[in-house]
Amino acid sequence: MRRRRLLTFFSSLLISGLLLTSGIAEPLQNPELSDSLWGAVRSTAERYLGRPYVWGAVGLKSFDCSGFIWRVMFENGILIKRTTARKLYMSLPRIPKGGSCDSGALVFFNNLKHVGLVNDRDSFYHAQVSMGTNLSAFDPYWRRKICGFRRLPIGS
């Protein structure tokens, strides 16, 4: 009997953990990053600028776009599933239209094949095939490729 209760307890913890790390658990969603958390996230992203792009890489020396996002979030205690940009988009909560360019939001491009981290209304961090990790402007080239924005799962 005790073994069954322990098994049930650990199973529920495992399921809860999977839901939290995949960005599905709605109670942990917070629409805005605190200033201190955003400062830490930004600092981490900037620390990895200039690293080369390597498909499937999650750092520390090279990244692909979703690996860069995963690494920056992971180092700041924000647990998201390490997956493709498309799956990441589908697993994270939507952002209302007015908050789409808020700092800390994720921005998705090119039919959900690329992801970046919004710095401010004018720029975003990402790992670009041709340039590696960098801070790019939301210029006309990138603006026309935007598919949508998503919010990060932040613990309250």
C-alpha positions as CSV (number, residue, x, y, z in Angstrom):
1,M,0.0,0.0,0.0
2,R,2.8,2.4,0.9
3,R,4.7,1.6,-2.2
4,R,1.6,2.4,-4.3
5,R,1.2,5.8,-2.6
6,L,4.9,6.6,-3.2
7,L,4.6,5.6,-6.8
8,T,1.5,7.8,-7.3
9,F,3.2,10.7,-5.6
10,F,6.3,10.5,-7.7
11,S,4.3,10.0,-10.9
12,S,2.3,13.2,-10.1
13,L,5.6,15.0,-9.5
14,L,7.0,13.8,-12.8
15,I,3.8,14.8,-14.7
16,S,3.8,18.2,-13.0
17,G,7.4,18.7,-13.9
18,L,6.9,17.9,-17.5
19,L,4.0,20.3,-17.7
20,L,6.0,23.1,-16.1
21,T,9.1,22.7,-18.2
22,S,7.0,22.5,-21.4
23,G,5.4,25.8,-20.8
24,I,1.9,24.4,-20.5
25,A,1.0,25.0,-16.9
26,E,-1.0,28.2,-17.0
27,P,-0.9,29.1,-13.3
28,L,2.9,29.8,-13.6
29,Q,2.4,32.2,-16.4
30,N,3.2,35.9,-15.7
31,P,2.8,38.4,-18.5
32,E,5.8,40.5,-17.6
33,L,9.4,39.8,-16.6
34,S,10.5,41.7,-13.5
35,D,13.1,44.3,-14.1
36,S,15.7,42.3,-12.2
37,L,15.0,39.0,-14.0
38,W,14.9,40.8,-17.4
39,G,18.3,42.4,-16.5
40,A,19.7,39.0,-15.8
41,V,18.3,37.5,-19.0
42,R,19.6,40.4,-21.1
43,S,23.0,40.1,-19.5
44,T,23.1,36.3,-20.3
45,A,22.1,36.9,-23.9
46,E,24.8,39.6,-24.3
47,R,27.4,37.3,-22.8
48,Y,26.9,34.8,-25.6
49,L,26.9,37.4,-28.5
50,G,29.4,36.7,-31.3
51,R,29.2,32.9,-30.9
52,P,29.0,30.9,-34.2
53,Y,25.8,29.3,-35.5
54,V,25.8,25.5,-35.4
55,W,22.6,23.6,-36.1
56,G,21.4,21.7,-33.0
57,A,23.9,23.4,-30.6
58,V,22.9,24.7,-27.2
59,G,26.2,26.4,-26.2
60,L,28.5,27.2,-24.6
61,K,30.6,27.9,-27.7
62,S,28.0,27.7,-30.5
63,F,24.2,27.9,-30.8
64,D,21.3,27.4,-33.1
65,C,18.3,29.8,-32.7
66,S,16.2,27.7,-30.3
67,G,19.4,26.5,-28.5
68,F,20.4,30.1,-27.8
69,I,16.9,30.9,-26.3
70,W,17.0,27.6,-24.3
71,R,20.5,28.4,-22.9
72,V,19.6,32.0,-21.9
73,M,16.4,30.9,-20.2
74,F,18.0,27.9,-18.5
75,E,20.8,30.0,-17.0
76,N,18.2,32.3,-15.5
77,G,16.0,29.5,-14.0
78,I,13.3,29.7,-16.7
79,L,12.6,26.1,-17.7
80,I,11.5,25.7,-21.3
81,K,11.6,22.5,-23.3
82,R,14.6,22.3,-25.7
83,T,12.8,21.9,-29.0
84,T,12.4,23.5,-32.4
85,A,11.1,27.1,-32.8
86,R,7.8,25.7,-34.2
87,K,7.1,23.5,-31.1
88,L,8.3,26.2,-28.8
89,Y,5.7,28.6,-30.4
90,M,2.9,26.1,-29.9
91,S,3.8,25.4,-26.3
92,L,4.0,28.9,-24.9
93,P,1.2,31.3,-24.1
94,R,0.0,34.0,-26.5
95,I,0.7,37.7,-26.0
96,P,-2.1,40.2,-26.5
97,K,-1.6,42.4,-29.6
98,G,-0.4,45.5,-27.7
99,G,2.3,43.7,-25.8
100,S,4.0,41.9,-28.7
101,C,7.2,43.9,-28.7
102,D,7.7,43.9,-24.9
103,S,11.2,43.1,-23.7
104,G,11.6,39.4,-22.9
105,A,9.0,38.2,-25.3
106,L,9.9,35.6,-27.9
107,V,9.5,36.6,-31.5
108,F,9.1,34.0,-34.2
109,F,10.0,34.4,-37.9
110,N,9.9,32.7,-41.3
111,N,6.9,30.3,-40.9
112,L,8.0,29.4,-37.4
113,K,11.5,28.3,-38.4
114,H,13.4,30.9,-36.4
115,V,13.1,32.4,-32.9
116,G,14.6,35.4,-31.1
117,L,14.3,37.2,-27.8
118,V,12.9,40.7,-27.9
119,N,15.3,43.3,-26.4
120,D,13.1,46.3,-27.0
121,R,10.7,47.7,-29.7
122,D,13.7,48.2,-32.0
123,S,15.9,45.0,-31.6
124,F,16.1,41.3,-30.7
125,Y,18.7,38.7,-29.8
126,H,19.0,35.6,-31.9
127,A,21.4,33.1,-33.4
128,Q,21.5,33.7,-37.1
129,V,23.0,31.2,-39.6
130,S,25.1,33.8,-41.4
131,M,26.2,35.8,-38.3
132,G,25.9,33.6,-35.2
133,T,24.5,35.1,-32.1
134,N,23.8,38.8,-32.4
135,L,21.5,41.7,-31.6
136,S,19.5,42.6,-34.8
137,A,17.3,45.5,-35.5
138,F,13.6,45.0,-36.3
139,D,14.3,46.5,-39.8
140,P,12.1,45.9,-42.8
141,Y,13.8,42.6,-43.6
142,W,13.0,41.1,-40.3
143,R,9.6,42.8,-39.8
144,R,8.1,41.2,-42.9
145,K,9.2,37.7,-41.6
146,I,7.5,37.9,-38.2
147,C,4.9,35.2,-37.6
148,G,4.1,36.0,-34.0
149,F,5.1,36.5,-30.4
150,R,4.9,34.4,-27.3
151,R,5.3,34.9,-23.6
152,L,7.8,33.0,-21.4
153,P,6.6,30.8,-18.5
154,I,7.7,32.8,-15.5
155,G,7.1,31.5,-12.0
156,S,5.1,33.9,-9.8
